[in-house]
């Protein structure tokens, strides 16, 4: 029996779409599949579900009922892209500025729906089908044109390359990122002026969640802003630049292929870190972008660790995910295209977003189920399984 997300939205079989059968969907595709952009935090998980993964002990791959692929675009350039960080979503489509982060994904989907000008002046009508979102979208509206389909539960801790900075409280994190502490005072024996808070780039869902979770407002001038990346690349990257203040100067640290950005960091960085991302990167070495010396820590006294290790495998800490550090992630899609009563209804897209495929959030003992793969990749069952609706988002 199908696990539907919306009345009548999913009506086509799924079994064949969970085996390794069709041509692969790559990180930078220009194909006939359904285009996904947005959050970097969800990027790896979507790559694995789109291309095929055995993380749950069985092959799981999400394809459309007609064999359509999920064409998942990276949030950050990787050195093999069009100049200026542009992408092409569909065959013969106009190149447009790559959406980088959850907010950008919402914006790009909105421009694909309404046909107005995208951030770089291009028209991208129909080029984006799905947007990854690691934070709650803005503009809630019960009749809005954008549907947020529950994807999985993540939890947000912090990472540091100084073990002395483990056990920070939410209040201490707030003060560090608002820059309100005396730089000559100490936290756990570390001089505050030597601690470097680093925040992901503007538009990042992880940035928005982190600021909200710790009531950080305003963000202080002492904070280094990670450019061109979210949590996947906060420590190492092929192209990313991180502005790191050291003393009274600012040092520009650039990552290159095979080089961790952390080699240029001072010894006491504090930054946002997705527990789900940490689990994927630790369990799948090919995706590991964690710099040397970094560990993930909890700011929740009742859940002292964001992740557990069982027989060498990193898994979510259930108490941490259930705490205020937890956050539900979603996939955004045009509501009309998954509503069978609308003239724009797309049966294949609705099937992809159904409770048997990308919208599967029901715990199962069958390793071939999509939710089993998601849980193996570090997700928990979301607190809410309701498909909420939102407004289009302006550039």
Beta strands, then each sheet from edge to edge (+ up, - down):
strand 1: 34-38
strand 2: 70-72
strand 3: 86-87
strand 4: 96-97
strand 5: 130-133
strand 6: 146-160
strand 7: 186-187
strand 8: 190-191
strand 9: 196-199
strand 10: 224-227
strand 11: 241-246
strand 12: 249-254
strand 13: 269-274
strand 14: 295-297
strand 15: 307-310
strand 16: 313-316
strand 17: 326-334
strand 18: 388-390
sheet 1: 2+ 1+ 5+ 17- 6+ 13- 9- 10- 11+ 12-
sheet 2: 2+ 1+ 5+ 17- 6+ 14-
sheet 3: 2+ 1+ 5+ 17- 6+ 18-
sheet 4: 3+ 4-
sheet 5: 7+ 8-
sheet 6: 15+ 16-
end
